[in-house]
Amino acid sequence: MLDIKNGVSLLPYNTLKMNVKANEFVEISSVEDLRHLSSQKGFPERKKLILSAGSNVLFSGDFDGLIMHNEIFGISVVSEESDQVILKVNGGESWTDLVEYTIGQGWGGLENLTLIPGKVGAAPIQNIGAYGVEVKDLIVSVEAFDFTTGKQVVFSADQCQFGYRSSIFKTTAAGRYFITAVVFRLSKFPLLNLTYGPLKQAFEGKISVTIRDVSAEVARIRRSKLPDPDEIPNVGSFFKNPVVDASLADKIREGFPQVPVYPQVGGQLKLAAGWLIEQCGWKGYRIGEVGVHEKQALVLVNYGQATGAEILDLATKIQDSVFDRFGVILEPEVNIY
Ligand SMILES: Cc1cc2nc3c(=O)[nH]c(=O)nc-3n(C[C@H](O)[C@H](O)[C@H](O)COP(=O)(O)OP(=O)(O)OC[C@H]3O[C@@H](n4cnc5c(N)ncnc54)[C@H](O)[C@@H]3O)c2cc1C
């Protein structure tokens, strides 16, 4: 039974702790709920937004529409072979709980993605990634409810068009599908990915490293670098790392020989947005209730009572200064509403 509430505070539902309200708010706990909701009169025209754990959204003000909060739970093994497990996880499950569960079972693949906040259904949206791994590498398929047709659809990993912090669900099909479940392929004989510098160093010369060890090290590094949103509200990386042409990277290198660059397939180069922001003097900056975290320049924080407008104002100033200094456009990673 759908219970649509009015004037609901979104404070508990976003990690930036924006104190805003939603005109309408409904908990979605099954595909059946989605069918009922989408068959309501006027549903297609309604302004609406799917909200999971709210760890990658910025509300610039009250949301004048319907928030659909993802509460579809459940995990099941689809098939198990001697070397791999195919696991179906419903979208409302917590990502960190899933990682912990798979490590407990001895199934490898998700260990580098330890402690990324959020729910499973949101993981494909921006193809979450950390420490050398992207979730696309583990995804077999994505199950979603199509608001346009009122039917369930299954996307293969290829059809999701995954890219760096991107997928079809964030680009051409944004808002059309409600991701109800994700199917993962996990390994019983994990091949560890220790390509990320600090992980490589931590395990240099060590034999018999386990997925539990990798997960613990990732958690240790993350806790030392990133503010806990429960203590200092934030959305992790506010901007994406920019990918630029070699000519621009070369120009920047002339003035800043120490600029970190990461070659991409196709000849472009990825720059570290945090480094660019830090060079412009923003690290640790604070104005009123908003600021740039003192240990990680890519993270904008709310010191308590910040409004969406204040955060956006700071974000624009950072973008302008990075552009003026390096000619690089910083795009937000966070979804702004
Ligand atoms: C401290 C911190 C660290 C972080 N570190 C990382 C990191 O290392 N790597 C990384 O990639 N991200 C990171 N993030 C960002 C964030 O954790 C991920 O993007 C996460 O997947 C968001 O999940 P969520 O449930 O909070 O989604 P939400 O913030 O609720 O939603 C994000 C977007 O997805 C859409 N959406 C959500 N659920 C669904 C669904 N079921 N169907 C369709 N659309 C949906 C929403 O409409 C919104 O546009 C970090 C965030 C924080 C706060």
The ligand as an ORCA input file, in Angstrom:
! r2SCAN-3c Opt
* xyz 0 1
  C      32.155     10.361      2.026
  C      31.784      9.940      0.628
  C      32.680      9.214     -0.128
  C      32.341      8.811     -1.429
  N      33.255      8.088     -2.133
  C      32.965      7.687     -3.388
  C      33.905      6.904     -4.134
  O      34.994      6.568     -3.662
  N      33.579      6.547     -5.385
  C      32.371      6.876     -5.952
  O      32.141      6.497     -7.114
  N      31.456      7.590     -5.258
  C      31.711      7.994     -4.003
  N      30.801      8.738     -3.298
  C      29.523      9.089     -3.923
  C      28.351      8.140     -3.553
  O      28.679      7.366     -2.449
  C      27.984      7.212     -4.710
  O      27.670      7.939     -5.866
  C      26.782      6.324     -4.363
  O      26.595      5.331     -5.353
  C      25.486      7.121     -4.203
  O      24.520      6.248     -3.659
  P      23.215      6.793     -2.960
  O      22.408      5.604     -2.590
  O      23.565      7.707     -1.873
  O      22.537      7.570     -4.182
  P      21.738      8.960     -4.141
  O      22.661     10.032     -3.711
  O      20.479      8.802     -3.400
  O      21.400      9.140     -5.680
  C      22.434      9.478     -6.598
  C      21.809      9.612     -8.003
  O      21.337      8.351     -8.451
  C      19.921      8.375     -8.690
  N      19.401      7.108     -8.155
  C      19.587      6.640     -6.896
  N      19.054      5.416     -6.781
  C      18.505      5.116     -7.976
  C      17.801      3.971     -8.490
  N      17.514      2.909     -7.720
  N      17.372      3.997     -9.786
  C      17.621      5.074    -10.578
  N      18.285      6.184    -10.143
  C      18.734      6.189     -8.856
  C      19.403      9.589     -7.923
  O      18.221     10.108     -8.522
  C      20.591     10.536     -8.035
  O      20.594     11.167     -9.300
  C      31.090      9.147     -1.980
  C      30.166      9.874     -1.200
  C      30.502     10.260      0.091
  C      29.514     11.002      0.928
*
